[in-house]
């Protein structure tokens, strides 16, 4: 396995000297081929949250305007 110059290659200096990260034995690439796709449904989540908030506010206003008569 060859490491290119764009790979993560930290040089950390400790009390006893520099340490270099080495991949563990039997480490594979994983084969995923890229980052997971995230964030595409953000608009739907925001729209759904706005809808729930609007319905809740409407029900709150309607409940406050309703007159409640207690009879004994």
MODELLER restraints for C-alpha pairs under 7 A, 6 or more apart:
rsr = mdl.restraints
at = mdl.atoms
rsr.add(forms.Gaussian(group=physical.xy_distance, feature=features.Distance(at['CA:10:A'], at['CA:20:A']), mean=6.62, stdev=0.5))
rsr.add(forms.Gaussian(group=physical.xy_distance, feature=features.Distance(at['CA:10:A'], at['CA:21:A']), mean=6.84, stdev=0.5))
rsr.add(forms.Gaussian(group=physical.xy_distance, feature=features.Distance(at['CA:11:A'], at['CA:18:A']), mean=6.57, stdev=0.5))
rsr.add(forms.Gaussian(group=physical.xy_distance, feature=features.Distance(at['CA:11:A'], at['CA:19:A']), mean=6.32, stdev=0.5))
rsr.add(forms.Gaussian(group=physical.xy_distance, feature=features.Distance(at['CA:11:A'], at['CA:20:A']), mean=5.74, stdev=0.5))
rsr.add(forms.Gaussian(group=physical.xy_distance, feature=features.Distance(at['CA:12:A'], at['CA:18:A']), mean=5.62, stdev=0.5))
rsr.add(forms.Gaussian(group=physical.xy_distance, feature=features.Distance(at['CA:12:A'], at['CA:19:A']), mean=5.61, stdev=0.5))
rsr.add(forms.Gaussian(group=physical.xy_distance, feature=features.Distance(at['CA:12:A'], at['CA:20:A']), mean=6.98, stdev=0.5))
rsr.add(forms.Gaussian(group=physical.xy_distance, feature=features.Distance(at['CA:13:A'], at['CA:19:A']), mean=6.40, stdev=0.5))
